[in-house]
Amino acid sequence: MATSTTAAAIDSEAENVSARATGTRTADGTRAGHGVRAGVRGSSGNRRAWLGVAAAVFAIAWGGNEFTPLLVMYKGEGLQVTTVDLLLFEYVLGIIPALVIGGPLSDRYGRRPLMRPAPLVAALGSLLLAFGSSSVPMLSAGRVLCGIALGLAMAVGTSWLKELSQPPFTPDAAPGVGARRSAMSLTGGFGIGAGVAGVLAQWGPLPDTLPYLINVALCLGAAVWVIRAPETVSPQQNPKRLLDDLKVPAAAHRRFRRVALPLALWLFTCSAAAYAIMPTLMMPKVHGAPIAFSALITVITLGCGFGIQSVARRIDKPGTIRLTALSLTFVIAGMALAVAASAALTLWLTVATAIMLGLGYGIGMVAGLQEIERIARPDDLAGLNAVFYAVSYLGFGVPVVMALLHDATGVSYPVMFGVLTAGAIACLTLIVRSRRISV
């Protein structure tokens, strides 16, 4: 049990952090800016409270990506390529509204009311996917529900996780640890969920059902755990109009527009290229175990992204574009490899593409979240996260656009990957020219 002296010190720190949120004077007499909103206090007993939120984000991310390695299964069962790629993109229809509305609403009413139901929504989405394999409408509804849950996890859950990873909830936290925990919870869920789903669908019983039921169980467990996490944002006493809350002034910041957003465009474009497009093109070459191969490529991509994130935080230097430029360098290399891989359709080129794009994704996720952490004010952190992720998730529309272009015009995948390579180079050029814009 903490001594009264320790408790008093923590209460004093809570007052300081609350004061930082409003720009008032702290207990030590200084004036401060950023912090947890006034009225919210931490204690030594909840320094691990972030684990419940991380578990919820992890389980929801698992549900968001378990569908990906099964794309080739649905295509092999007779669904058209464009239909399956559209199903992949449809959960973005749930993600973006949840991001845009959920983030500002959580700044208005607090994190708990928005995030607590999210694992239950994800569980319902997985249930529809589990029992709707023969129904495209049920698959679509399941994907949208998983997208809504993931949008809440990314806008609200990651903000809540960051706040629980800083004083007064985690008094000795290092700078940037919240962004790293958020990124690793998401990427870990994406990668492990895809790997388990692919293995079960390839070699387990009930391949259309069992992978999703595993996620249902995880989400229900996370829903119980996250109930115990403390609130970090006090509800607004005299809220403005909801339309005003949906505005995110920090989104107009020049560094956000010219550094963070050009990077955001490529995060899930990398993912989609690596583990949605390439496994489909490779289906004739790996006909013995196409689902397992798709899962392998997914795990390689996200495993590289997950593994590099702790290293990326050490490379980062505030006020520079070091991490952002490094991310896009890997993206360019990955897209160039994709040109060769989609032409040659060889195993080693496909794996090399997944590695490069995974590294670009992982570094970019940390770079983007840390840029947001530095730019955002306490009252629009979730809103700025929402804008960043909404732009990021447009990348999952790339497979269906490329499939439609290929079917309608006959343009080849190597040519289209060449266009993507040029686009990544253009974004890197813009970011380099904007390197002197300060936070």
N, C-alpha and C positions, 0 to 999 in steps of 0.2 A: 504494500500500500504506500502511496506517495505521502511524504511528510507535508505538514501545513505550509512550510516554506516553499516546497516545490509547487504545491497547488496554487499558492499565491503568485508565484512567478509565472505559471502557465496562464492564470487569469489575467495578469498584467499584460502578457503577450497577446492574449485574445483581444483585450481592449485596444492594444496598439494596432493589431491587424484590422480590427473593425474600423478604427479611425482612419487607417490608410485607405479604406474603401471609399470614404466620404470626403477625404481631404482635410479632416479636422486634426486637432493636435492629439498626439499619442500620449501615453502615460509618462513617457520620458521627456515630454515637452517639445518634441520635434513635429514638424508637419510632414505628412507622407501622402502617397498617392494610391498605389495598387494594394489589393488585399482582399480578404473575405469580407462580404458585406456586413454592415453593422448589425448587432444583435445575435450573431452566430458565434458560439464559443466552442473551443476544443478542450480536450482533457487528455491526460496521460493514458487513460484507459482505452481510448479509441484510436491510438496511433496506428493500429492495423485495420482500421475500419475500411481502408481503401480496398482490401482484399475482396470484400463482398461485391463491391462495384466492379472490380476487375473480373471477378467470376461471371457476373452478369454480362459484361461486354464480351468476354471470351465465348460464353455459350451462345450468345446471339450471333456473333461473328461466325461461329461454327455452323449455325443454321443458315446463315447467309451464303456460305460457300460450299455446303455439302452437295448442292445441286451440280456444281461445275464439273467434277469428273464423271458425272452420270450423263453429260451431254451426249457422249458417243453411244451410250446405251440406248437412249431415246432415239437417236438417229438410226442406230442399227435395228430398232424395232419398227421402223417405217415412217417416223415423223420426218417431215421435210427439214432440211438444214436450216432454212430461213425461219421456220416455225420454232425450232429448238433455240436458235440464236436469239429470237425475239423473246422467248421465255427467260433466257438469261438476262436480257435487258429489262424485262418487265418489273423486276423488283426495284429498279431505279425509280419506277413510277410511285412506289411506296417510299423509297428512301428520300427523294428530294422534298416532297411536302413535309415529311416528318422532320427533316433537317431544318427547313425554312421556318416552319411554325413551332416545332418542338424546342429549338434552341432559345428563341426569344421568350416563349411561354415559361421556360424553366428559369430564365432571368427574372420573370415577373412573379411567378408563384413558388419558385423553389425547385430543386432538382428531384426531390423524392416523388412528388405527385406525377411527374412525367416519366421517370425512369422505372419506378416500381412495377408498373404493368407491362413494361417492354418484354421481359422474358416470357410472360404468359402469351403475349401476341405472337412471339416467335414460335412457341410451342404449338399454338393453333395452326400457324402456317405450315409447320412440319407435319402436323396431322393430316392436313389436306393433301400435301405432297405424298404422304405415305399411302393414302387410300385413293389417290386420284390419278394413278399412272395411265389409265385408259381414257382419261377425260382432260382435254386441253383446258376447258374452263376451270376445272378444279386445280390443275397445275398452275394456271395463271393466278387464281385467287391466292393460292398458297405462296407463290412467289411475291405477290404484292404485300401480303401480311408479313412475310419475312423481311421485306424491304422496309416496311414501316418500323418494325422493331429495330432493324439495323440503323435506320436513320436516327431514332431516339438514342440508341447506344452511342452513335458517333458524335451527335451534337450535344446531348445532355450527359450521357455516361462518361465520355472522355473529359468533359469540363468538370464534372463531379469528382472524377478520379484525380484530376490535377489538383483540385482544391483540397482534397483529403491528403494529398502528398506534399503539402506545404504547411508552415506554421499557421494556426496553433495545433492542427491535428497531427502533424509530423514535425516536431520542433527542429530536429536535426537533419531535415531533408536537404540534399544538395540541389543547386539550381538545375532545372531541366529534368529532374527525376520524374515529375508528373507527366511530361510529354513522352518520356521514354516508356513509362508504365502503360500509358494509353496506347501507344503505337504497338508495343509488344503484346498487349492483351488482344488487340484486333488481329494482328498478323498471326499470332499463335492460334487463335480460334479459326481463322481462315485456313491455315495450313493443316493443322491436325484434323479439323473437320473434314476437309477434302480427302486427306489420306485414308482416314477410317472409312468414310463413305465409299471410296473407290475399291478398297480391299473387300469390304462386305458385299458390294454389288457384283464384284467379279467372282468371288469364291464362296460367299456366304449364302445362307438360305434367304428366301424372300428378298431378292435383290432390289425390287421396286419399293419395298416397305421398311425393312429392318434399319437401313442407314438413317432414315428419318426418325424412327422411334427412339433411337439412341439420343438424338438431339432433344426430343420431347422430354426425356428423363433429365437430361442435363439442365434444360431451361427451367423445369419445375424446381430442381434443387437450387439453382441460382436465384429463383424468385423468392425462396424462403430466406436465403442468406442475405440478399440485398436489403431486406426489410430492416435489418439491424444497423445499417449504415446511417450515420447522423447527417442531418441537413447542413448545408454549407452556405445557403443563400436564404435570407429572410424574405418572406413575401412582401411585396410592395404595399405600403399602407394606403396610398392614394394613387393607384395605377393610372397611367395615361390611357389613351385609346389603344386598342390592340393593334391597329394599323401603325401607330407610332412605335409600338414595341417591336414590330416586324422590321423596322428600319435599323440598319447596322451602320452607324456612321464610320466606324473603323474600316469598313469595306472600301471606303474612298481613299484610304491612305495610299500614297504613291508607292510605297515599298510593297504593300500588299498586292496592288494591281500589277506592278511591273516585275516583281520577284516571285511572290508566293503563287499567284494565279497561273502564270505561264508554266510553273512547275506542276501545279495541280492537274493540269490537262493530261499529264503523262503517267500519273500514278497507276490508275486502273486501265489505261490504254496498254501499259506494259503487261499487266496481269492478263487482260483479255487476249492480247496477242500470243502470250506464252502458253496459257493453258486452256484457252477456248478455241483459238484458230489452229495452232500447230498440231494438237492431237487429232483434230478432225482431218487435216490434210494427210496425216500419217496413218490413218485407219487402214488403208490397203497394205501397209508395210508391217503392221503389228496386229494382224487379224486374229492371232491366237489369244491375245489378252488386251483388247483395246481399252477397256475400262481401267484396268490396272495401269496401263501405260499412261493414260490420261491423268490418273491419280498421281503417278510418279512425277510427271512433269509439273503438276500443280504443287506437290510437296517440295520439289526442287526449287521452283520459283519462290514460293513463300518461305521455304526454309532458308534460302539465301537472304531473302528480305528480312526475316526474323533475326538471323544470326548476325547480320551486319549492323543492326540498330544500336547495340551497345558500343560498338566501335565508332559508329558515326557520331555519337554524342561527344566522344573524346576529340574527334577531328574538328568539330564545330568551333567557330570563333565568332562571338556576337559582333554584329555590325559589318560582317563580310558576307560574300556570296560563296564562300569556300565549299560548304556542304551542298548547296543548291547546284552549283556548277559541276561538282563531282557526280551528283545524281544524274544530271542530264548527259554527262559524258558516257556513263554506263548505258543510259537509254539509247543514245545514238549508236553505240557499239552493238547493243542488242538488236536494234532495228536493222542495222546493216547485216548482222548475222541472220536475221529472219529472212532477208532477201535471198541469201544463199540457201538457207534451210528449206524455204518453201519451193525453191527451184530443184534442189537435189534430193529432198526428202530422205535424208540420212539420219540415223539415230544420233550420232555424235554432234551434228550441227544443231539438231533440235534441242538436245540437252545443253549445249553451249549457249544457245539463244535464251533458254530458260534461266540459266545462271546469270547472264548479263542483265536481263530485264528484271530478274529478282533483286539483284544488287541495286539497280536504279530505283526500283520501287521502294525498297527498305530504307535506303539513304534519303530518298525524297520524302517519305512519310515523316521521318524524324525532322528533317530540315523544315518542312512545311509547318508542322505542329509547333516547333520552337520559334519560327517566325511569328506565328499567331500569338504565342504566349508573350512575346515581347511587344507586339503591336497593340493587342486588345486591352481595353479597360476592363475592370472587374464586372461591369454591368453589361458588357456585350461580348464576353469571351465565348459563350455558347453560340451567339448569333454569328460571330466571325468563323467559328468552327463550321457552322452550318453552310456558310457560303463556300468555304474552302472544299468541304467534302461534296457539296452539290456539284461543283465544277469537276471535281475528281471523278465522280461516278458517271459522268457523261462518257468516259472511256469505255464503259461496258456496252455502249451502242456501236462501237467500232466493228465487232464481228458481223452484226446483222447488216450494217451498211456495206461492208466489203462483200458479203454474200450476195446482196442484192445487185451491187455493181457487177460482180462476176457473172451472175445469171443474165442480167439485162444487156450488158455490153461486151462480155467476154474478156474484160481486162484481167490480166493475170495477177495472182497474189504477189509474186516478186515485184511487179511494177507498183502495186499498191503499198507494199512495205517500203519501197524506195521513196514514195511520196511521204510516208510517215517519217522516214529518216530525215528528209529535208525539213519537215516541219519541226522536228526536235532540234535540229541545228539552228533554225530561225529563232526558236524560243531561247536557246542558250545565248545567242547573239544579243537578244533583247535584255536578258538578265545581266550579261557582262556590261552592257552599256548603262545599266541602272545601278551598278555596284556602289556608287557613292551616295545613293539615297539612304538617309539615316532613318532609324525607327522613331 
